[in-house]
């Protein structure tokens, strides 16, 4: 998970632009109002999942003929 808390930064801008492109015209004013409120209260951040894979490489087979 990556968290972003710098609304003026380029990574934030890229992510927010993507989110804005998914919203309807009716949803945009709600987004902006809540975003502004969160920023004013010092609570504005975004979180995005990152890809992760965890595993182990199988060891040599034991007991095979």
N, C-alpha and C positions, 0 to 999 in steps of 0.2 A: 504494500500500500504506500503510495506517495501522497503527502499532503502539501498543498500549495497555499501560502498565506501572503503572497505579495501581488495584489491585484494590478499593480503597474508593470509587472514583469512580463516578458515575452511568452513564457510557458503558460502563465495564467491566461493571457490574452488569447492564445491559441485554443486552450481548453474551453474558455467561456464562449468564444466565437462559435465553436462547435455546438455547445449547448444551446446557444441562442438560435442557431439554424434549425434546431429541432422543435422549437416552440411555435405555437400558433400565434396569430396577431392578438388574440385575447389573453394569452398567457404571458406575453412579453412585458406588459406593464406590471404584472404581479411579480415577475422575476426581478425587474429593476427596483421596485419598491422594497422587496424583501432583501435584496442584495445591499441596497443603500442602508437599510435599517441595521443589518448585521454588521456592516462596515462601521457604522457610527457607534455601535455597541462594542466593537472590538472582537466580534465573534466570527468574522468572515474568513472562511477557509474552504478549500475543496479537497476531497480525497478521491484518488483513483487507484484501482487495483493494477498491479503489474503482473506480468507473467512469471511464474515460478514453477520449477519442476524439481522434485526431490526423489531420489532413488538410489539404489545400490547396484553395482555391477555384480552379476552372479559369479560366484567363485567356481573353482574346478569341481566337476562332478565327482562325488564320492561313491564308490561301490559300483561303478559301471564296468561292464565287461567289454 
